[in-house]
Amino acid sequence: MSSTYWPFFVLAISVAFIIVGISKLRLHAFLALVLAALLAGLLTNKESWDIVQKDGKVKALPHLVGVVEMVSKGLGDTARDIAISIALAAVIGMCLMESGGADKVVRRFLAFFGEKRAGWALLWSTFILSAPIFFDTMFMLMAPLAMTLALRTGKDYVLYILAVCCAGTITHSMTVPHPGPVAVVEDLRISVGESLVWGMVIGGIVSTLGFLFSHWLNKRTVVPVRGSGAVSLENLHGISSKPESELPSFFWSITPVLLPILLISLTTIFELAHAGAAKGAGWGTSMIALFGGEQSFTAVRHWVDFIGHKNIALLIGAAIALVVLAKQRGFGLKKLEDLVGPPLETAGMIILITSAGGAFGLALRSAGVGDAVKALAQGYNINLLILGWLVAVVIRVAQGSATVAMLTASSIMAPMLAAGGLGCHPVYLFCAIGFGAMFCSWMNDSGFWVVSRLSGMNEKETLRTWTLQTGADSVIGIIVVLIFSKLLPMV
């Protein structure tokens, strides 16, 4: 095959291997992903690999050894980014379930919104709260609420899980300060404010329409609440049947979830204020002046960045959750130690599978899939909104990461945008790329395994719900973007 099409051959072979390995050979997902990453690397046309060593130096390794090192590096880099946060979020989830905190929050939700609107309440709560938070972290915090809500109502578990998924994935791809949208904003040279306003407006419309699709999936896919490894189903039923007087207060029930979100969001506010002041934005300058000047603002920001780092914020949330559990149930340190073990074991499996997915994504990037897509895209004269969406879709399906798909697609589309011919405001291209990057999350995406393992769904159920939901949201998104670009081009 020519060098242009060879990466697509590597992609097809490795994807087929994963599907056959998991569905037919019954390989564990971790093994299937690692073997697929090795296979993709071995099929890549490289004589040597430049691998960054532990000391930071780059070392050229021969092909076979380089493939092994490349896969190890991809796995390690992904684990570095997710391991601590996944482990701490699993502990918070266990505490919310065991203490009855999750059930308390759900009871308040139902009392305020009513059972018929419980799914919508969960959707919009997630949409607002997840704007500054990575999807994986948000899902781990919200999943216990969806699980308890299903036990409380006795139905619609798929609907409640998809409410979290639908809102969380859209904000992850559509709102600054998530890394994908930040990169696209820079590449397309649009303002952060424009991206936030239109990302939230169009994202809110797509969340509404996407959740209607969630209702359709919920009617056709019945998944029972099985627990997630952190808390057994027997314990879940026992907790949900308790009288409300035996549950913790609403404030202490919601604090382990809200406080990490607020702390992480605070770092974003300080970051945007500093960047805004550097560009002459009045509100950024006013905020710095409020703290007594640049020096005082920077000193405060150092502490805000520390406590607002996702790992520290989740550590604070986990500590509060453990204290609430101990006081509510009268548990001592030995009992807490016993309870923390199972969720950490579950988190360990999620970390391994997710990291293997990261290794597979790196192997596909190293195989040149992104460059091959870029080469093909430049040969077709089609609507730039549709082209930007298609490029992001192909890269997303190929290597799993929505962030990488947005980074690659925006770098491809930016020169085309500069050459003219869009016919509408560039913010619509920003939205098109974002929706393309969420298309059909499957087994090479860390989000797939986080949703699968923490919701208790198997691979087949996750493909029939989560994967179809992300595909529907993506398609609905590009349709809404195209309609807006015609009705309100803003040029």
Sequence and secondary structure as in RCSB ss.txt:
>XXXX:A:sequence
MSSTYWPFFVLAISVAFIIVGISKLRLHAFLALVLAALLAGLLTNKESWDIVQKDGKVKALPHLVGVVEMVSKGL
GDTARDIAISIALAAVIGMCLMESGGADKVVRRFLAFFGEKRAGWALLWSTFILSAPIFFDTMFMLMAPLAMTLA
LRTGKDYVLYILAVCCAGTITHSMTVPHPGPVAVVEDLRISVGESLVWGMVIGGIVSTLGFLFSHWLNKRTVVPV
RGSGAVSLENLHGISSKPESELPSFFWSITPVLLPILLISLTTIFELAHAGAAKGAGWGTSMIALFGGEQSFTAV
RHWVDFIGHKNIALLIGAAIALVVLAKQRGFGLKKLEDLVGPPLETAGMIILITSAGGAFGLALRSAGVGDAVKA
LAQGYNINLLILGWLVAVVIRVAQGSATVAMLTASSIMAPMLAAGGLGCHPVYLFCAIGFGAMFCSWMNDSGFWV
VSRLSGMNEKETLRTWTLQTGADSVIGIIVVLIFSKLLPMV
>XXXX:A:secstr
  TTTHHHHHHHHHHHHHHHHHHTS   HHHHHHHHHHHHHHHS  SEEEEE TTS EEEEEHHHHHHHHHHHHH
HHHHHHHHHHHHHHHHHHHHHHHHTHHHHHHHHHHHHH GGGHHHHHHHHHHHHTTTS HHHHHHHHHHHHHHHH
HHHTS HHHHHHHHHHHHHHHHHHSTTSHHHHHHHHHHT  HHHHHHHHHHHHHHHHHHHHHHHHHHHHH     
   SSS HHHHHHHHTS GGGS  HHHHHHHHHHHHHHHHHHHHHHHHHHHHHTT HHHHHHHHHTTSHHHHHHH
HHHHHHHTSHHHHHHHHHHHHHHHHHHHHT  HHHHHHHHHHHHHHHHHHHHHHHHHHHHHHHHHHTTHHHHHHH
HHTT    HHHHHHHHHHHHHHHH  HHHHHHHHHHHHHHHHHT    S HHHHHHHHHHHTTTT  TTSHHHHH
HHHHHT  HHHHIIIIIHHHHHHHHHHHHHHHHHHHH    
